[in-house]
Amino acid sequence: MSAVTEDDVERVRTLVAAIPSGRVSTYGDLAAAAGLSSPRIVGWIMRTDSADLPWHRVISASGKPAPHLAQRQLDRLRDEGVPIRDGKVLMRECRWEIDILD
């Protein structure tokens, strides 16, 4: 993984904070919008600096939550009206279209 700067962290935090209730974004979408080389960088940032963000709105492109967070994440998303079937978010129905940051 390449070195992550404070600016990288702030871009990701700003994007995650902007995800509307009832919508989700993927690690890859956020990485692309933030100009990062890998979705893994977003994952690292989310693991280390997201307690005050709507972390539950960030999910893998498959729509499956991380196993260790699955129930908590799906419950929060369901409460926001995100469509879920068989433990997966229906991405086509709720994926957030990101406006690239200036």
C-alpha angles and dihedrals in degrees: 000000000000121000112284116221129206087249090056090052093048093048091053092045091051092050094047091048089054097055104114122234109268093030134090136201132202129237088243095051090050092047091051093047092048093047094244124149098228142024086228089071089058089049091052092049091048091051093050106033117020109089091113094045134081089261091164090070092066113084141157118274089251089064092240118127122224108278094238091054101031102111096040093045095046092047091053093046092047089052088057093051098256110157112244130178128180092350094308132106112239094236097188090062101047112019111134117233104224122221106217114246118248 
